[in-house]
Amino acid sequence: MANGVSIAQRINGATRRFPPGLLYLVAPIPAVWWFYQGLTGGLGPEPIKALEHLCGELALQLLIFGLAVTPLREFTGLNLIRFRRAIGVIAFSYVFLHLCIWLFLDVQIVSQIWADILKRPYITIGMVGFVTLVPLAVTSNNLSVRKLGPLRWRKLHRLVYGAVLLGGVHFLMVVKGWQLEPMIYLGVIVILLAARLAPRRRRSAA
């Protein structure tokens, strides 16, 4: 801390200069770059699988980051609340892209798609997570807040907790064996969910 100003306060001051809409402008850059790499041989011998994985992993990272916004404010003073809606919408966009790559570039056969959803638990869990996110993406706008009312809107958007947890489980099941990376993601998700409950417990006990 210098002159009574913390690092969190400095970051908060800097981020106030950037409108959340800028995130939507930079959001497509990773996808465009990965598709370019896939077309030019930069993603290895299985570019479709690589694209599917990259988009899915980025979606999970963004969902986790969105989940971390409130604990960051509560425990560190770093306030990124104004960016949370954009982060959530962009995360859903990458979940949708991940799904589209699987549907139209990977499987392609409609009957096989339905069979995979029913018979493969990791796909079933992934689809449930996606369906859970759909109403959140549709209502991520000011009109929906006014129509539903702030209280009902907040209750609806708590579904994101389950969706992120399902995403973490989906990633853990997709990889073969017990690999460290998906276990770390799932562990971070559990910690963040617990951290979101801690401030409420403190307030209720006060």
N, C-alpha and C positions, 0 to 999 in steps of 0.2 A: 504494500500500500504506500502511495506517495501523495503527500499533501491531503491526506484524509480521503482520497479517491481510490476505491478498490478497482481491481481488474474488471470485475463484473460491471461496475458502474461505467468504466471506460468503454466496454463493449456495448453496453446498453445505449450510451450516447452515440456511438458510431453507427449502430444499426438503425437508429431513428432516422438517419438520412436516406435509408434505402426503403422504397415502397415494396410491400410484399409481392406486388405484381411482377417485379423483376424476376422472381423465382420461376414464373411460368415461361419467361423468355429463355432462360438457360436450361430448363428441364429437359427439352428434347435433345440436347447436345450429346449426352452419353449414348442414347439409342441410335442417333444418326451415325455416330462414330463406330459403334459396334456393327451396325448393318453394313457400313462401308468396309469394315474389316472382314466381315463374313463374305462379302462379294469378291474381295480381293485376296482371299486365302489367309487372312491374318488371324483367323480363329481356329486354325488346325483342321484336322480331317473331318470333324463333325461340327460344322458351323452352326447348324440349327440347334443342336443340343447346347452348344456354347452360348448362343443368343438367349435361349430359354433360361439357362442358368443365370446369366448376367443380369437380365431384366428382373428375374425373380429375386435375386439376392439384393439388388438395389432397392426394390420395392420393400423388402423386409427391413433393410437398413433405415429407409425413410420412415417406415411405420414405427420402428423403435425410437428414432430420433423424435418423432412427434409425441410418442409416449413419454419421452424424457423431459419435454418442455416444462411441465408443471413441477416435477421434482427439482429441476435445475433452479427454477425460480424460488421454490420453498427453501432449498438447502444452500444455495450459493448466491442468490440475488440476481442471477442472470435471467433477464426477462426477454424471452423470444415468443411470447404469446401471440403477438400480432402476425407472426409468420406461420403459426401452427395450422391454420386452415389451408394455406397454400401447400404446406408440406404434406398434409393429408390427401389433398386432391392429386398432387403429383405422385404420391405413393400409390394411390388407386390406379392412376393411369399406367404405371409400370406393372402393377398386378394384372391389369386388363391386357397389356401388351404381352406379358408372360403367358397368359391364358391363350391369347390369339396365336402366338407362335406355336404353342402345343397343339391347338386345334387345327390350324390351317397349313402349317408347315411341317409339323412332326407327324401327327396321327393321320389326319386328312379324311379318314373313313368314318362316317357318322356312326355306324353300328359299333365300330371299335371304340369310339369315344365313349359311348354310353356304357359299354361293357367294362372299360377301364375305370370309369367313375364308380361303378357298382362293386367291382371285384378287387380293386387295389386301394387299400386303406389310405395310403398317403395322398392319392388323388381325391378320394372322398373327402378327406380332411381339408385339402386345399380348396376344393369346390365350396365346401361349407364356409370356409373363411372368406372366399370371394363373394358369395351371396350375402354374407353378413356385412360386407363393406359397401354393397350397392346402395342401400338406403342412406348410408352416411355420405357417400359421394353425391347423391342426388340432392340431399338437403344441406350441402355445404355452401350456403348462400344466405344473404340477408333476408330475402323474401321468405325462406323456410323458417328462419328464426322468428319472424313476425307472425307467420301463419300458425306455427306450432306453439309459440310462446317460449321464452327463454328456459323455463324449467323443464318442459317436455322435450325441448330440443337437446338440452344437456343430458337428460336421461337416455334419449335415443342414442346419442353419440358415445355413451358408455359402452355400447356394443363393440367399440374399437378394442377394448381390453381383451375380449374373447377372440376377436379376429387376429390380433397380433400374436396371441398365444397359439392359436391354430396355425398361423404362418410359421412360427418357430418349430412347432411339432412337425409340420409338413416338411420343412427343410431338413430336420433331423432324420426323418424317415426316407427322404429321397436319396441321400448319400448312402453308400454301402459301408456297413460297419459303423463303429462308434468313433467318428472323427471329431477332432477337437473344435473346429470352427463352428459347426451347427450347435454343439453343446454350449459354446460360449454365448452364442446368440440367445439360446433358450434361457441360459442362466441370467443374462442381462435383462431379459424380458420379465422373468420372475422377480428379480430385484426391483425393477422399476414399478411393477404392479404393487409390490409390498411398500415401496417408498411413497406411492400415491396415497396409501391408506394411513401412513404414519402421521402426517400433519393433521388429518381429521381426528385421529385418536387424541392427539395432544390438545386440540381445540376443545373437544368434548370433555376432556378431563380437567380443563382449566376452569 
